[in-house]
Amino acid sequence: MKKAIVFAVALFMISVGLFSGRIVKASSSDAWEEFGINVKKACIKLAPPELKKPSIAVDEYGSESYGIAVLQGVRDGVFVSYVCVYDKKSEKAELSGAIDLKKAKKFKK
């Protein structure tokens, strides 16, 4: 009888552990998805109105402190990129100046 009770309790604990793990994964996944949406919205708001054919790519997780996105499009006939940094604590975003990636220089580490 004691073995049956111990077995039932153990089975219950394992079931609870497995189920709660799924909830944590789901909410964690949902939280990251919401985070990405917030970064995207904040960065799009900062896009210059003169940017034509705009697109955005959001880093899924960002860094420890910041969400990061790259906006691209055509400005004054030149294809440019902008780096958008989203502070995870303050939930405020900042946008870099226009970067012409054709002017990128190779470097050595």
Chimera marker file (.cmm) of the C-alpha trace (Angstrom):
<marker_set name="trace">
<marker id="1" x="0.000" y="0.000" z="0.000" r="1" g="1" b="0" radius="0.5"/>
<marker id="2" x="2.826" y="2.420" z="0.889" r="1" g="1" b="0" radius="0.5"/>
<marker id="3" x="4.516" y="1.670" z="-2.442" r="1" g="1" b="0" radius="0.5"/>
<marker id="4" x="1.305" y="2.514" z="-4.289" r="1" g="1" b="0" radius="0.5"/>
<marker id="5" x="0.974" y="5.850" z="-2.456" r="1" g="1" b="0" radius="0.5"/>
<marker id="6" x="4.631" y="6.725" z="-3.019" r="1" g="1" b="0" radius="0.5"/>
<marker id="7" x="4.280" y="5.768" z="-6.691" r="1" g="1" b="0" radius="0.5"/>
<marker id="8" x="1.101" y="7.870" z="-7.057" r="1" g="1" b="0" radius="0.5"/>
<marker id="9" x="2.732" y="10.880" z="-5.387" r="1" g="1" b="0" radius="0.5"/>
<marker id="10" x="5.853" y="10.515" z="-7.548" r="1" g="1" b="0" radius="0.5"/>
<marker id="11" x="3.743" y="10.220" z="-10.701" r="1" g="1" b="0" radius="0.5"/>
<marker id="12" x="1.752" y="13.302" z="-9.674" r="1" g="1" b="0" radius="0.5"/>
<marker id="13" x="4.946" y="15.309" z="-9.050" r="1" g="1" b="0" radius="0.5"/>
<marker id="14" x="6.399" y="14.298" z="-12.408" r="1" g="1" b="0" radius="0.5"/>
<marker id="15" x="3.142" y="15.222" z="-14.164" r="1" g="1" b="0" radius="0.5"/>
<marker id="16" x="3.038" y="18.613" z="-12.443" r="1" g="1" b="0" radius="0.5"/>
<marker id="17" x="6.680" y="19.220" z="-13.319" r="1" g="1" b="0" radius="0.5"/>
<marker id="18" x="6.177" y="18.357" z="-16.977" r="1" g="1" b="0" radius="0.5"/>
<marker id="19" x="2.990" y="20.374" z="-17.273" r="1" g="1" b="0" radius="0.5"/>
<marker id="20" x="4.390" y="23.442" z="-15.548" r="1" g="1" b="0" radius="0.5"/>
<marker id="21" x="7.446" y="23.267" z="-17.800" r="1" g="1" b="0" radius="0.5"/>
<marker id="22" x="5.172" y="23.537" z="-20.814" r="1" g="1" b="0" radius="0.5"/>
<marker id="23" x="3.472" y="26.577" z="-19.341" r="1" g="1" b="0" radius="0.5"/>
<marker id="24" x="6.827" y="28.244" z="-18.688" r="1" g="1" b="0" radius="0.5"/>
<marker id="25" x="7.978" y="27.534" z="-22.240" r="1" g="1" b="0" radius="0.5"/>
<marker id="26" x="4.739" y="28.834" z="-23.686" r="1" g="1" b="0" radius="0.5"/>
<marker id="27" x="4.716" y="32.035" z="-21.662" r="1" g="1" b="0" radius="0.5"/>
<marker id="28" x="8.418" y="32.525" z="-22.330" r="1" g="1" b="0" radius="0.5"/>
<marker id="29" x="7.832" y="32.090" z="-26.063" r="1" g="1" b="0" radius="0.5"/>
<marker id="30" x="4.850" y="34.437" z="-25.889" r="1" g="1" b="0" radius="0.5"/>
<marker id="31" x="6.904" y="36.983" z="-23.955" r="1" g="1" b="0" radius="0.5"/>
<marker id="32" x="9.673" y="36.940" z="-26.583" r="1" g="1" b="0" radius="0.5"/>
<marker id="33" x="7.116" y="37.294" z="-29.361" r="1" g="1" b="0" radius="0.5"/>
<marker id="34" x="5.544" y="40.281" z="-27.595" r="1" g="1" b="0" radius="0.5"/>
<marker id="35" x="9.005" y="41.754" z="-27.020" r="1" g="1" b="0" radius="0.5"/>
<marker id="36" x="9.763" y="41.496" z="-30.753" r="1" g="1" b="0" radius="0.5"/>
<marker id="37" x="6.479" y="43.187" z="-31.615" r="1" g="1" b="0" radius="0.5"/>
<marker id="38" x="7.217" y="46.026" z="-29.158" r="1" g="1" b="0" radius="0.5"/>
<marker id="39" x="10.694" y="46.546" z="-30.634" r="1" g="1" b="0" radius="0.5"/>
<marker id="40" x="9.284" y="46.549" z="-34.156" r="1" g="1" b="0" radius="0.5"/>
<marker id="41" x="6.534" y="49.071" z="-33.343" r="1" g="1" b="0" radius="0.5"/>
<marker id="42" x="8.873" y="51.416" z="-31.453" r="1" g="1" b="0" radius="0.5"/>
<marker id="43" x="11.474" y="51.357" z="-34.216" r="1" g="1" b="0" radius="0.5"/>
<marker id="44" x="8.988" y="51.831" z="-37.059" r="1" g="1" b="0" radius="0.5"/>
<marker id="45" x="7.674" y="54.956" z="-35.295" r="1" g="1" b="0" radius="0.5"/>
<marker id="46" x="11.199" y="56.417" z="-35.532" r="1" g="1" b="0" radius="0.5"/>
<marker id="47" x="11.673" y="55.689" z="-39.254" r="1" g="1" b="0" radius="0.5"/>
<marker id="48" x="12.215" y="58.881" z="-41.233" r="1" g="1" b="0" radius="0.5"/>
<marker id="49" x="9.117" y="59.768" z="-43.269" r="1" g="1" b="0" radius="0.5"/>
<marker id="50" x="11.260" y="60.196" z="-46.400" r="1" g="1" b="0" radius="0.5"/>
<marker id="51" x="12.417" y="56.535" z="-46.233" r="1" g="1" b="0" radius="0.5"/>
<marker id="52" x="11.018" y="54.745" z="-49.292" r="1" g="1" b="0" radius="0.5"/>
<marker id="53" x="10.476" y="50.979" z="-49.597" r="1" g="1" b="0" radius="0.5"/>
<marker id="54" x="11.124" y="50.472" z="-45.858" r="1" g="1" b="0" radius="0.5"/>
<marker id="55" x="11.791" y="47.076" z="-44.288" r="1" g="1" b="0" radius="0.5"/>
<marker id="56" x="12.749" y="45.967" z="-40.790" r="1" g="1" b="0" radius="0.5"/>
<marker id="57" x="14.525" y="42.984" z="-39.254" r="1" g="1" b="0" radius="0.5"/>
<marker id="58" x="14.315" y="42.468" z="-35.496" r="1" g="1" b="0" radius="0.5"/>
<marker id="59" x="16.853" y="40.442" z="-33.509" r="1" g="1" b="0" radius="0.5"/>
<marker id="60" x="14.655" y="37.852" z="-31.752" r="1" g="1" b="0" radius="0.5"/>
<marker id="61" x="16.150" y="38.372" z="-28.300" r="1" g="1" b="0" radius="0.5"/>
<marker id="62" x="18.452" y="41.382" z="-28.543" r="1" g="1" b="0" radius="0.5"/>
<marker id="63" x="21.245" y="41.807" z="-26.038" r="1" g="1" b="0" radius="0.5"/>
<marker id="64" x="20.965" y="41.559" z="-22.272" r="1" g="1" b="0" radius="0.5"/>
<marker id="65" x="19.803" y="45.176" z="-22.001" r="1" g="1" b="0" radius="0.5"/>
<marker id="66" x="18.563" y="46.111" z="-25.462" r="1" g="1" b="0" radius="0.5"/>
<marker id="67" x="16.315" y="45.030" z="-28.269" r="1" g="1" b="0" radius="0.5"/>
<marker id="68" x="17.944" y="45.570" z="-31.651" r="1" g="1" b="0" radius="0.5"/>
<marker id="69" x="16.502" y="46.057" z="-35.111" r="1" g="1" b="0" radius="0.5"/>
<marker id="70" x="17.753" y="47.152" z="-38.516" r="1" g="1" b="0" radius="0.5"/>
<marker id="71" x="15.579" y="49.344" z="-40.708" r="1" g="1" b="0" radius="0.5"/>
<marker id="72" x="16.413" y="49.627" z="-44.398" r="1" g="1" b="0" radius="0.5"/>
<marker id="73" x="15.097" y="51.541" z="-47.341" r="1" g="1" b="0" radius="0.5"/>
<marker id="74" x="15.873" y="54.146" z="-49.955" r="1" g="1" b="0" radius="0.5"/>
<marker id="75" x="16.577" y="57.709" z="-48.914" r="1" g="1" b="0" radius="0.5"/>
<marker id="76" x="17.527" y="60.375" z="-51.453" r="1" g="1" b="0" radius="0.5"/>
<marker id="77" x="18.112" y="57.634" z="-54.036" r="1" g="1" b="0" radius="0.5"/>
<marker id="78" x="20.557" y="55.716" z="-51.822" r="1" g="1" b="0" radius="0.5"/>
<marker id="79" x="19.857" y="52.372" z="-50.124" r="1" g="1" b="0" radius="0.5"/>
<marker id="80" x="20.518" y="52.985" z="-46.420" r="1" g="1" b="0" radius="0.5"/>
<marker id="81" x="20.239" y="51.159" z="-43.119" r="1" g="1" b="0" radius="0.5"/>
<marker id="82" x="19.472" y="52.378" z="-39.615" r="1" g="1" b="0" radius="0.5"/>
<marker id="83" x="20.201" y="50.622" z="-36.344" r="1" g="1" b="0" radius="0.5"/>
<marker id="84" x="17.414" y="50.859" z="-33.798" r="1" g="1" b="0" radius="0.5"/>
<marker id="85" x="18.161" y="50.194" z="-30.140" r="1" g="1" b="0" radius="0.5"/>
<marker id="86" x="15.277" y="49.526" z="-27.740" r="1" g="1" b="0" radius="0.5"/>
<marker id="87" x="15.966" y="49.786" z="-24.003" r="1" g="1" b="0" radius="0.5"/>
<marker id="88" x="14.343" y="46.777" z="-22.307" r="1" g="1" b="0" radius="0.5"/>
<marker id="89" x="13.886" y="48.635" z="-19.007" r="1" g="1" b="0" radius="0.5"/>
<marker id="90" x="12.600" y="52.017" z="-20.163" r="1" g="1" b="0" radius="0.5"/>
<marker id="91" x="10.944" y="50.622" z="-23.309" r="1" g="1" b="0" radius="0.5"/>
<marker id="92" x="12.221" y="53.615" z="-25.294" r="1" g="1" b="0" radius="0.5"/>
<marker id="93" x="13.894" y="53.310" z="-28.674" r="1" g="1" b="0" radius="0.5"/>
<marker id="94" x="16.589" y="55.329" z="-30.409" r="1" g="1" b="0" radius="0.5"/>
<marker id="95" x="17.540" y="55.335" z="-34.079" r="1" g="1" b="0" radius="0.5"/>
<marker id="96" x="21.021" y="55.780" z="-35.543" r="1" g="1" b="0" radius="0.5"/>
<marker id="97" x="21.741" y="58.023" z="-38.468" r="1" g="1" b="0" radius="0.5"/>
<marker id="98" x="21.495" y="56.661" z="-42.008" r="1" g="1" b="0" radius="0.5"/>
<marker id="99" x="24.270" y="54.185" z="-42.832" r="1" g="1" b="0" radius="0.5"/>
<marker id="100" x="25.271" y="53.559" z="-46.453" r="1" g="1" b="0" radius="0.5"/>
<marker id="101" x="26.545" y="49.978" z="-46.286" r="1" g="1" b="0" radius="0.5"/>
<marker id="102" x="28.281" y="50.370" z="-49.645" r="1" g="1" b="0" radius="0.5"/>
<marker id="103" x="30.794" y="52.506" z="-47.746" r="1" g="1" b="0" radius="0.5"/>
<marker id="104" x="31.578" y="49.696" z="-45.267" r="1" g="1" b="0" radius="0.5"/>
<marker id="105" x="35.301" y="48.954" z="-44.955" r="1" g="1" b="0" radius="0.5"/>
<marker id="106" x="36.879" y="45.577" z="-44.356" r="1" g="1" b="0" radius="0.5"/>
<marker id="107" x="38.864" y="45.235" z="-41.138" r="1" g="1" b="0" radius="0.5"/>
<marker id="108" x="41.117" y="42.752" z="-39.422" r="1" g="1" b="0" radius="0.5"/>
<marker id="109" x="40.516" y="41.459" z="-35.938" r="1" g="1" b="0" radius="0.5"/>
<link id1="1" id2="2" r="1" g="1" b="0" radius="0.2"/>
<link id1="2" id2="3" r="1" g="1" b="0" radius="0.2"/>
<link id1="3" id2="4" r="1" g="1" b="0" radius="0.2"/>
<link id1="4" id2="5" r="1" g="1" b="0" radius="0.2"/>
<link id1="5" id2="6" r="1" g="1" b="0" radius="0.2"/>
<link id1="6" id2="7" r="1" g="1" b="0" radius="0.2"/>
<link id1="7" id2="8" r="1" g="1" b="0" radius="0.2"/>
<link id1="8" id2="9" r="1" g="1" b="0" radius="0.2"/>
<link id1="9" id2="10" r="1" g="1" b="0" radius="0.2"/>
<link id1="10" id2="11" r="1" g="1" b="0" radius="0.2"/>
<link id1="11" id2="12" r="1" g="1" b="0" radius="0.2"/>
<link id1="12" id2="13" r="1" g="1" b="0" radius="0.2"/>
<link id1="13" id2="14" r="1" g="1" b="0" radius="0.2"/>
<link id1="14" id2="15" r="1" g="1" b="0" radius="0.2"/>
<link id1="15" id2="16" r="1" g="1" b="0" radius="0.2"/>
<link id1="16" id2="17" r="1" g="1" b="0" radius="0.2"/>
<link id1="17" id2="18" r="1" g="1" b="0" radius="0.2"/>
<link id1="18" id2="19" r="1" g="1" b="0" radius="0.2"/>
<link id1="19" id2="20" r="1" g="1" b="0" radius="0.2"/>
<link id1="20" id2="21" r="1" g="1" b="0" radius="0.2"/>
<link id1="21" id2="22" r="1" g="1" b="0" radius="0.2"/>
<link id1="22" id2="23" r="1" g="1" b="0" radius="0.2"/>
<link id1="23" id2="24" r="1" g="1" b="0" radius="0.2"/>
<link id1="24" id2="25" r="1" g="1" b="0" radius="0.2"/>
<link id1="25" id2="26" r="1" g="1" b="0" radius="0.2"/>
<link id1="26" id2="27" r="1" g="1" b="0" radius="0.2"/>
<link id1="27" id2="28" r="1" g="1" b="0" radius="0.2"/>
<link id1="28" id2="29" r="1" g="1" b="0" radius="0.2"/>
<link id1="29" id2="30" r="1" g="1" b="0" radius="0.2"/>
<link id1="30" id2="31" r="1" g="1" b="0" radius="0.2"/>
<link id1="31" id2="32" r="1" g="1" b="0" radius="0.2"/>
<link id1="32" id2="33" r="1" g="1" b="0" radius="0.2"/>
<link id1="33" id2="34" r="1" g="1" b="0" radius="0.2"/>
<link id1="34" id2="35" r="1" g="1" b="0" radius="0.2"/>
<link id1="35" id2="36" r="1" g="1" b="0" radius="0.2"/>
<link id1="36" id2="37" r="1" g="1" b="0" radius="0.2"/>
<link id1="37" id2="38" r="1" g="1" b="0" radius="0.2"/>
<link id1="38" id2="39" r="1" g="1" b="0" radius="0.2"/>
<link id1="39" id2="40" r="1" g="1" b="0" radius="0.2"/>
<link id1="40" id2="41" r="1" g="1" b="0" radius="0.2"/>
<link id1="41" id2="42" r="1" g="1" b="0" radius="0.2"/>
<link id1="42" id2="43" r="1" g="1" b="0" radius="0.2"/>
<link id1="43" id2="44" r="1" g="1" b="0" radius="0.2"/>
<link id1="44" id2="45" r="1" g="1" b="0" radius="0.2"/>
<link id1="45" id2="46" r="1" g="1" b="0" radius="0.2"/>
<link id1="46" id2="47" r="1" g="1" b="0" radius="0.2"/>
<link id1="47" id2="48" r="1" g="1" b="0" radius="0.2"/>
<link id1="48" id2="49" r="1" g="1" b="0" radius="0.2"/>
<link id1="49" id2="50" r="1" g="1" b="0" radius="0.2"/>
<link id1="50" id2="51" r="1" g="1" b="0" radius="0.2"/>
<link id1="51" id2="52" r="1" g="1" b="0" radius="0.2"/>
<link id1="52" id2="53" r="1" g="1" b="0" radius="0.2"/>
<link id1="53" id2="54" r="1" g="1" b="0" radius="0.2"/>
<link id1="54" id2="55" r="1" g="1" b="0" radius="0.2"/>
<link id1="55" id2="56" r="1" g="1" b="0" radius="0.2"/>
<link id1="56" id2="57" r="1" g="1" b="0" radius="0.2"/>
<link id1="57" id2="58" r="1" g="1" b="0" radius="0.2"/>
<link id1="58" id2="59" r="1" g="1" b="0" radius="0.2"/>
<link id1="59" id2="60" r="1" g="1" b="0" radius="0.2"/>
<link id1="60" id2="61" r="1" g="1" b="0" radius="0.2"/>
<link id1="61" id2="62" r="1" g="1" b="0" radius="0.2"/>
<link id1="62" id2="63" r="1" g="1" b="0" radius="0.2"/>
<link id1="63" id2="64" r="1" g="1" b="0" radius="0.2"/>
<link id1="64" id2="65" r="1" g="1" b="0" radius="0.2"/>
<link id1="65" id2="66" r="1" g="1" b="0" radius="0.2"/>
<link id1="66" id2="67" r="1" g="1" b="0" radius="0.2"/>
<link id1="67" id2="68" r="1" g="1" b="0" radius="0.2"/>
<link id1="68" id2="69" r="1" g="1" b="0" radius="0.2"/>
<link id1="69" id2="70" r="1" g="1" b="0" radius="0.2"/>
<link id1="70" id2="71" r="1" g="1" b="0" radius="0.2"/>
<link id1="71" id2="72" r="1" g="1" b="0" radius="0.2"/>
<link id1="72" id2="73" r="1" g="1" b="0" radius="0.2"/>
<link id1="73" id2="74" r="1" g="1" b="0" radius="0.2"/>
<link id1="74" id2="75" r="1" g="1" b="0" radius="0.2"/>
<link id1="75" id2="76" r="1" g="1" b="0" radius="0.2"/>
<link id1="76" id2="77" r="1" g="1" b="0" radius="0.2"/>
<link id1="77" id2="78" r="1" g="1" b="0" radius="0.2"/>
<link id1="78" id2="79" r="1" g="1" b="0" radius="0.2"/>
<link id1="79" id2="80" r="1" g="1" b="0" radius="0.2"/>
<link id1="80" id2="81" r="1" g="1" b="0" radius="0.2"/>
<link id1="81" id2="82" r="1" g="1" b="0" radius="0.2"/>
<link id1="82" id2="83" r="1" g="1" b="0" radius="0.2"/>
<link id1="83" id2="84" r="1" g="1" b="0" radius="0.2"/>
<link id1="84" id2="85" r="1" g="1" b="0" radius="0.2"/>
<link id1="85" id2="86" r="1" g="1" b="0" radius="0.2"/>
<link id1="86" id2="87" r="1" g="1" b="0" radius="0.2"/>
<link id1="87" id2="88" r="1" g="1" b="0" radius="0.2"/>
<link id1="88" id2="89" r="1" g="1" b="0" radius="0.2"/>
<link id1="89" id2="90" r="1" g="1" b="0" radius="0.2"/>
<link id1="90" id2="91" r="1" g="1" b="0" radius="0.2"/>
<link id1="91" id2="92" r="1" g="1" b="0" radius="0.2"/>
<link id1="92" id2="93" r="1" g="1" b="0" radius="0.2"/>
<link id1="93" id2="94" r="1" g="1" b="0" radius="0.2"/>
<link id1="94" id2="95" r="1" g="1" b="0" radius="0.2"/>
<link id1="95" id2="96" r="1" g="1" b="0" radius="0.2"/>
<link id1="96" id2="97" r="1" g="1" b="0" radius="0.2"/>
<link id1="97" id2="98" r="1" g="1" b="0" radius="0.2"/>
<link id1="98" id2="99" r="1" g="1" b="0" radius="0.2"/>
<link id1="99" id2="100" r="1" g="1" b="0" radius="0.2"/>
<link id1="100" id2="101" r="1" g="1" b="0" radius="0.2"/>
<link id1="101" id2="102" r="1" g="1" b="0" radius="0.2"/>
<link id1="102" id2="103" r="1" g="1" b="0" radius="0.2"/>
<link id1="103" id2="104" r="1" g="1" b="0" radius="0.2"/>
<link id1="104" id2="105" r="1" g="1" b="0" radius="0.2"/>
<link id1="105" id2="106" r="1" g="1" b="0" radius="0.2"/>
<link id1="106" id2="107" r="1" g="1" b="0" radius="0.2"/>
<link id1="107" id2="108" r="1" g="1" b="0" radius="0.2"/>
<link id1="108" id2="109" r="1" g="1" b="0" radius="0.2"/>
</marker_set>
